[in-house]
Structures are given as structure tokens and as C-alpha cells.
Amino acid sequence: MKTSATLTPLDYARSACDTMMRKYVAADLPPKGHFHYHQGVFLSGVLKTWRLTGDRAYLDYVAEWVDSVFTADGKIKEYAHADLDDIQPGILLYTLLDATGDEKYLACLNNVAAQIKDIPRCECGGFYHKVGFQRQMWLDGLYMLGPFAAEYARRFDQPEPMEEIVKEILLMREHTRDEKTGLWYHAWDESHKAPWCDPETGLAPEFWGRSIGWVPVGVQDVMAQMEPGQAGYQALAAVVKDLLESVMRFQSEDGRWYQVVNKGGEEGNWLENSCSCLFAAGLARAAGTGLMGEEALDAAQRAFDGVVRNLEWDGEDLLVNHVCVGTGVGDYRFYCERPCSTNDLHGVGAFLLMCAELEEAMEKKRK
């Protein structure tokens, strides 16, 4: 078993990737055969680890999964058309196209991007999170769609997807941000009719950690596809800074954040690793790009330390635990009673994003 004192964030990332690659043949990643964000988040972290290490095995593993879920002519085999969760893995295709030069990945990209026009819109112009969730906007969607659409817009000189994503982010902030805490509610129902929402405001009742965590990670991915002088860039920068400063106020002494972010210490609430990893990733990146100062990197380091103190080892296998399973929208009790998982793709993916962003931010600081 390895000791935490000797491991860098990149060492932890490699251990997490290697553990999962021993556990799953790429094509068997759950939900097997389905083009879905569970695999997309995890494999995004694997690609970040590949970029930092140059280890071709990581790139090949991602390619094996992608090749298993597309037909030879670039069509997705199994997915929910126009659901944001089933667009997110498209982000992997850009790296594979660049790294291999294989034009089949361009066909795959175009087939994923073709869904954007079919996503239902709310009356305010925002995207439905899922086709079947009429007039509902969820924070998670900013990560599931935003980075893919923004990169497509930049690479192929199509301004409309970028304009739509900037609008989506600003609409989400307008409708979900709480003035008192600066935190964003998990979701908003434009019709005010969903069983989980406040009938007066349409808002979800709580600030769920992982849903908020997707926001600064996803928005900064969008910003990476923009020029600082481009329309909307500075507005997005302000969104990220404001949200991360608000999140920092709720960081626990342990370094991590609670499942329901603003109610640390209340009965039933617990420290959750995936949201802690996403917040750390967002903070480290903001510090590395100069969007935020040293205090953001310090907070990210405390979060990393808190997470790794609570990990376990099974021989050479790294166990990422204390992770909330996939979750819809609910009340305080609903979030607190959600089961935990170990080494599910949400948790390991968020962990890899944190490790990569912290490694890069620390390297920039050293230079």
C-alpha cells in the first residue's frame, strides 16, 4: 500500500486511473454500451491524466470506449437524443481527433453536435435538462453541454452554439442564485409545477454540492474556448469568481464540503467527496489562470488534503469513497439519505479533475 505523504496529485491520478482500468475493460464501463456522462466525466479525467503524463495507455483506453459506442460511420449506438447528459461524452472526441488524426472522430463529433438544435427550450430560452423534464433547467447541464458546444463553436467557426451557451449560463445564474449565500439552487422549473419545486419561485429547495460543483468546472471549460475580449467572457469570469468565493465560505475545517453545502453540522448532513473534488478543481483552475488569487489555491489544497485523508487503499487499488450516487432533485432529507458509493464514475471522474487541475496550478506556481 502506498503512503499519502509520498504522493503528488498526479500520482493519485495515475493510481485512480490504473485502478479503474484494472477493474473495467473500457467497453464495459457502466452503464455499459450507453453514451452517457458517467463514462464521459471519468474519461475526461483520464485524458487530463494522459496529457500530464504522456502515458499512451490512457489515451488508448479512452479510444477503446469511444470506438465501442459508435458505429463505423460515426453514429451513436445507444443514447437519449437531446438529453444533456448524453451529449457530454462528445467532449472526448476533440482530443481523439487531434491525437490520432482519424477522420472517423469528426463524423462522430458532427453527429453529437447535431443534437443541439433538437434540445427543447424553455420560454426564457434556456435548455431543458432532459427532453422529458419539461421546462426544467438543472445546474448539471452547464457541464454536460457547455464545454462540448463551446469547443464545437470555436473549432468550426459557428458562433451560435457559443452564444447559446453564454446565454444559458447567465440565465441559470439569474434563476438559481441565492442573494443571501451566493450559492445556486440545484434546479429551476419555469412552470413552477415540478413536485420538488417551490410553487412561488420554481426553485429546488436546497443547494446540493455536486450540482454546484459542475458549474465552475464547466464554465471555465467554456471560457477556455473564448478570447478574453470576446462577448460574454468577462461576464462568465465574474460568474465563476462570485460563485467560488461564495463556496469558499462554506468549506469545512476538514477541507471538504457537505452534501447540502450551507447546512454543515445539521442532523443527517455529511461531507461528500465528489463535490469537494469539483470545488477544488474549479478553485485550482481559477488560481492557475489568475482569475482568483492565492486564497483559491490554498482552499483547493485543503480540499485535496481532506479528500485524500479519507480515501482507502486495497493493495494497489485506490478507493474513492464517500460519493453520493446519481441523484435527482429533492429536499434536505432526500439529499442526506442518498446512498454512498466507492469508485463509481462520478466520484473517480471528479477526483481526477481535481488532481489534474491542482497539479497544473502548482506547476504554474513553481514556475
C-alpha positions as a printed Julia matrix, in Angstrom:
367×3 Matrix{Float64}:
   0.0    0.0     0.0
   1.26   3.48   -0.84
   1.53   6.26    1.73
  -0.11   9.62    1.15
   2.95  11.54    2.31
   4.89  10.45   -0.79
   2.2   11.03   -3.41
   1.6   14.1    -5.58
  -1.8   14.9    -7.09
  -0.55  13.36  -10.34
   0.48  10.19   -8.51
  -3.02   9.93   -7.11
  -4.5   10.47  -10.57
  -2.4    7.67  -12.02
  -3.37   5.33   -9.2
  -7.07   6.11   -9.72
  -6.84   5.57  -13.49
  -4.89   2.34  -13.1
  -7.33   1.03  -10.5
 -10.32   1.59  -12.77
  -8.56   0.21  -15.83
  -7.84  -2.99  -13.92
 -11.49  -3.17  -12.88
 -13.12  -2.5   -16.25
 -12.37  -3.28  -19.85
 -13.12   0.07  -21.48
 -16.21  -1.16  -23.33
 -17.71  -2.41  -20.04
 -17.7    0.94  -18.26
 -21.18   1.4   -16.76
 -23.81   1.94  -17.96
 -22.35  -0.5   -20.49
 -22.84   0.47  -24.1
 -24.66   3.72  -23.3
 -23.17   7.05  -24.41
 -23.54   8.85  -21.08
 -21.9   11.41  -18.85
 -20.93   8.81  -16.21
 -18.26   7.5   -18.58
 -17.67  10.94  -20.07
 -16.72  12.58  -16.77
 -14.41   9.74  -15.79
 -12.75   9.56  -19.19
 -12.32  13.34  -19.28
 -10.21  12.89  -16.16
  -8.31  10.03  -17.8
  -7.48  12.31  -20.75
  -6.24  15.03  -18.41
  -4.01  12.43  -16.79
  -2.74  11.39  -20.23
  -1.83  14.98  -21.09
   0.14  15.36  -17.86
   1.93  12.0   -18.05
   2.18  11.23  -21.75
   1.25   7.62  -20.97
  -0.35   6.33  -24.18
  -2.26   3.62  -22.3
  -4.65   6.27  -21.0
  -5.39   7.69  -24.45
  -5.86   4.19  -25.86
  -8.31   3.3   -23.09
 -10.48   6.31  -23.93
 -10.35   5.45  -27.63
 -11.41   1.88  -26.89
 -14.52   3.07  -25.07
 -15.43   5.63  -27.74
 -14.96   3.07  -30.51
 -17.29   0.69  -28.65
 -20.22   3.12  -28.5
 -20.14   4.45  -32.09
 -20.83   2.67  -35.36
 -18.16   2.64  -38.04
 -19.81   5.62  -39.76
 -19.89   7.75  -36.59
 -23.41   7.23  -35.25
 -24.04   6.76  -31.53
 -25.32   3.27  -30.8
 -27.28   3.85  -27.58
 -28.25   7.22  -26.1
 -31.16   9.51  -25.22
 -31.44  12.01  -28.05
 -31.12  15.67  -26.99
 -30.73  14.88  -23.28
 -27.81  16.95  -21.99
 -26.4   14.02  -20.01
 -25.97  12.09  -23.25
 -24.14  14.87  -25.07
 -21.35  15.36  -22.53
 -19.07  12.47  -23.66
 -18.74  14.21  -27.01
 -16.0   16.29  -25.37
 -13.68  13.27  -25.63
 -13.82  13.31  -29.41
 -11.84  16.51  -29.87
  -8.79  15.06  -28.16
  -9.06  11.78  -30.04
  -9.33  13.6   -33.37
  -6.28  15.71  -32.6
  -4.21  12.87  -31.18
  -4.94  10.3   -33.89
  -5.89  12.32  -36.94
  -8.58   9.74  -37.62
 -11.43  11.4   -39.52
 -13.98   8.96  -38.1
 -13.94  11.08  -34.94
 -15.02  14.1   -36.97
 -18.08  12.17  -38.13
 -18.78  11.24  -34.5
 -18.43  14.89  -33.47
 -20.87  16.09  -36.08
 -23.45  13.5   -35.06
 -23.22  14.53  -31.41
 -23.4   18.23  -32.29
 -26.46  17.69  -34.48
 -28.48  17.1   -31.32
 -28.05  20.68  -30.09
 -30.73  22.04  -32.42
 -33.16  19.42  -31.08
 -32.81  20.27  -27.38
 -36.15  21.7   -26.2
 -36.02  25.28  -24.95
 -37.84  26.94  -22.08
 -39.8   30.1   -22.82
 -36.89  32.09  -21.34
 -34.57  30.46  -23.89
 -32.81  28.02  -21.57
 -32.3   24.35  -22.37
 -34.38  21.56  -20.86
 -32.06  19.32  -18.85
 -33.82  16.27  -20.26
 -36.4   16.1   -23.01
 -38.89  14.54  -20.6
 -38.33  17.15  -17.87
 -40.4   19.88  -19.42
 -39.25  23.45  -18.73
 -36.66  22.33  -16.14
 -33.13  23.76  -16.05
 -30.58  21.96  -13.85
 -27.12  23.18  -12.88
 -25.59  19.88  -14.02
 -26.4   20.78  -17.61
 -23.83  23.56  -17.7
 -21.11  20.9   -17.59
 -22.94  18.33  -19.69
 -23.47  20.6   -22.71
 -21.44  23.77  -22.27
 -17.83  22.63  -22.9
 -18.78  20.44  -25.86
 -20.85  23.12  -27.58
 -18.3   25.87  -26.9
 -15.44  23.89  -28.4
 -17.52  22.96  -31.42
 -18.33  26.63  -31.94
 -14.67  27.66  -31.79
 -13.24  24.86  -33.91
 -15.78  25.07  -36.67
 -16.36  28.83  -36.6
 -20.02  28.57  -35.68
 -20.84  31.43  -33.31
 -24.41  30.39  -32.5
 -23.61  27.49  -30.11
 -21.24  29.74  -28.15
 -23.84  32.49  -27.93
 -26.42  29.99  -26.71
 -24.12  28.57  -24.04
 -23.16  32.0   -22.7
 -26.86  32.84  -22.55
 -27.61  29.54  -20.8
 -25.01  30.18  -18.09
 -26.3   33.69  -17.42
 -29.91  32.51  -17.39
 -29.02  29.78  -14.91
 -27.39  32.31  -12.62
 -30.36  34.67  -12.95
 -32.86  31.99  -11.99
 -30.97  29.93   -9.36
 -28.55  32.25   -7.49
 -29.47  32.99   -3.89
 -28.74  36.58   -2.89
 -28.04  35.74    0.76
 -25.49  32.95    0.31
 -24.33  33.45   -3.27
 -24.96  29.73   -3.84
 -27.06  28.33   -6.68
 -30.07  26.08   -6.15
 -29.89  22.67   -7.82
 -32.6   23.34  -10.39
 -35.37  25.66  -11.53
 -38.74  24.79  -13.08
 -40.06  27.55  -15.29
 -43.62  26.21  -14.95
 -43.42  26.03  -11.12
 -45.16  22.65  -11.31
 -42.45  20.06  -10.6
 -43.12  18.11   -7.37
 -39.77  19.22   -5.91
 -40.02  22.95   -6.54
 -41.24  25.92   -4.56
 -44.57  26.8    -6.21
 -43.85  30.52   -5.84
 -40.3   30.58   -7.24
 -39.93  27.3    -9.14
 -36.67  26.67   -7.28
 -35.32  23.43   -5.85
 -35.31  23.52   -2.05
 -31.58  23.01   -1.41
 -28.02  23.75   -2.51
 -26.76  20.3    -3.49
 -22.98  20.09   -3.57
 -22.21  18.19   -6.76
 -24.71  20.17   -8.84
 -22.99  23.41   -7.82
 -19.58  21.83   -8.39
 -20.3   21.26  -12.07
 -20.76  24.99  -12.6
 -17.28  26.49  -12.07
 -15.67  23.5   -13.78
 -17.97  23.64  -16.8
 -17.97  27.43  -17.14
 -14.18  27.6   -17.04
 -14.07  24.94  -19.75
 -16.32  27.2   -21.83
 -14.09  30.21  -21.13
 -11.08  28.23  -22.35
 -12.7   28.23  -25.81
 -13.06  32.03  -25.81
 -10.81  35.05  -26.14
 -10.78  37.43  -23.12
 -12.17  40.23  -25.28
 -14.94  38.08  -26.72
 -18.56  38.96  -25.93
 -19.61  37.29  -22.7
 -16.15  36.3   -21.49
 -15.9   38.85  -18.7
 -19.46  38.11  -17.6
 -18.57  34.43  -17.27
 -15.4   35.29  -15.37
 -17.5   37.26  -12.89
 -19.91  34.33  -12.55
 -17.1   31.91  -11.69
 -15.39  34.25   -9.24
 -18.61  35.12   -7.43
 -19.7   31.5    -7.09
 -16.32  30.19   -5.94
 -15.95  32.98   -3.39
 -19.38  32.02   -2.06
 -18.47  28.33   -1.97
 -15.26  29.05   -0.06
 -17.28  30.5     2.82
 -18.82  27.07    3.42
 -15.62  25.0     3.36
 -15.4   22.85    6.5
 -12.44  22.63    8.86
 -11.81  19.19    7.36
 -11.25  20.9     4.0
 -14.2   19.27    2.28
 -17.77  20.42    1.7
 -21.08  19.0     2.84
 -23.64  17.2     0.7
 -26.02  20.13    1.35
 -23.47  22.88    1.15
 -24.83  25.52    3.51
 -26.02  23.21    6.29
 -22.8   21.73    7.62
 -23.28  20.18   11.04
 -27.04  19.82   10.74
 -28.51  16.41   11.51
 -28.01  13.89    8.75
 -25.7   16.02    6.6
 -22.28  14.61    5.66
 -19.01  15.52    3.99
 -19.15  14.44    0.35
 -16.08  13.8    -1.76
 -17.26  14.41   -5.33
 -18.47  17.95   -4.71
 -15.3   18.63   -2.72
 -13.23  17.45   -5.69
 -15.17  19.61   -8.15
 -14.9   22.7    -5.97
 -11.17  22.07   -5.59
 -10.81  21.64   -9.36
 -12.63  24.9   -10.01
 -10.62  26.79   -7.4
  -7.26  25.43   -8.58
  -8.01  26.34  -12.17
  -9.18  29.83  -11.23
  -5.95  30.33   -9.3
  -3.84  28.94  -12.15
  -5.36  31.29  -14.73
  -5.19  34.33  -12.46
  -8.94  34.68  -12.2
  -8.55  34.29   -8.43
  -5.61  34.69   -6.08
  -3.56  32.57   -3.73
  -6.52  32.07   -1.4
  -8.24  29.92   -4.04
  -5.23  27.63   -4.43
  -4.95  27.34   -0.64
  -8.61  26.32   -0.43
  -8.11  23.77   -3.23
  -5.11  22.3    -1.43
  -7.08  21.99    1.82
  -9.86  20.23   -0.07
  -7.41  17.85   -1.72
  -5.86  17.06    1.65
  -9.28  16.46    3.16
 -10.29  14.11    0.36
  -7.09  12.06    0.34
  -7.15  11.69    4.13
 -10.46   9.91    3.72
  -9.55   7.62    0.84
  -8.71   3.96    1.32
  -6.36   1.51   -0.37
  -6.95  -2.12   -1.21
  -3.46  -3.24   -2.1
  -2.56  -1.17   -5.18
  -6.18  -0.14   -5.76
  -7.23   3.35   -4.74
 -10.78   3.56   -3.35
 -12.55   6.89   -3.89
 -15.35   6.76   -1.34
 -17.97   8.96    0.37
 -19.52   9.79   -3.01
 -23.23  10.42   -3.49
 -24.8    8.18   -6.12
 -26.56   9.73   -9.11
 -29.29  11.98   -7.79
 -32.32  13.9    -8.93
 -33.8   16.96   -7.22
 -35.26  16.71   -3.72
 -35.48  18.14   -0.22
 -32.93  18.14    2.6
 -33.79  14.66    3.8
 -33.69  13.31    0.25
 -30.1   14.51   -0.29
 -28.91  13.43    3.14
 -30.32   9.92    2.75
 -28.81   9.28   -0.66
 -26.52   6.22   -0.62
 -22.74   6.48   -0.9
 -20.65   4.63   -3.45
 -16.99   3.71   -3.85
 -15.19   4.06   -7.18
 -18.24   4.93   -9.19
 -17.54   7.01  -12.26
 -18.92  10.24  -10.76
 -16.5   10.06   -7.88
 -13.38   8.94   -9.7
 -14.01  11.4   -12.52
 -14.34  14.34  -10.13
 -11.25  13.12   -8.27
  -9.21  13.03  -11.48
 -10.34  16.54  -12.44
  -9.2   17.81   -9.03
  -5.84  16.06   -9.22
  -5.11  17.36  -12.71
  -6.13  20.95  -12.02
  -4.19  21.07   -8.75
  -1.09  19.55  -10.38
  -1.2   22.16  -13.15
  -1.84  25.07  -10.79
   1.02  24.01   -8.51
   3.36  23.69  -11.51
   2.45  27.23  -12.64
   3.14  28.49   -9.13
   6.55  26.78   -9.07
   7.5   28.45  -12.36
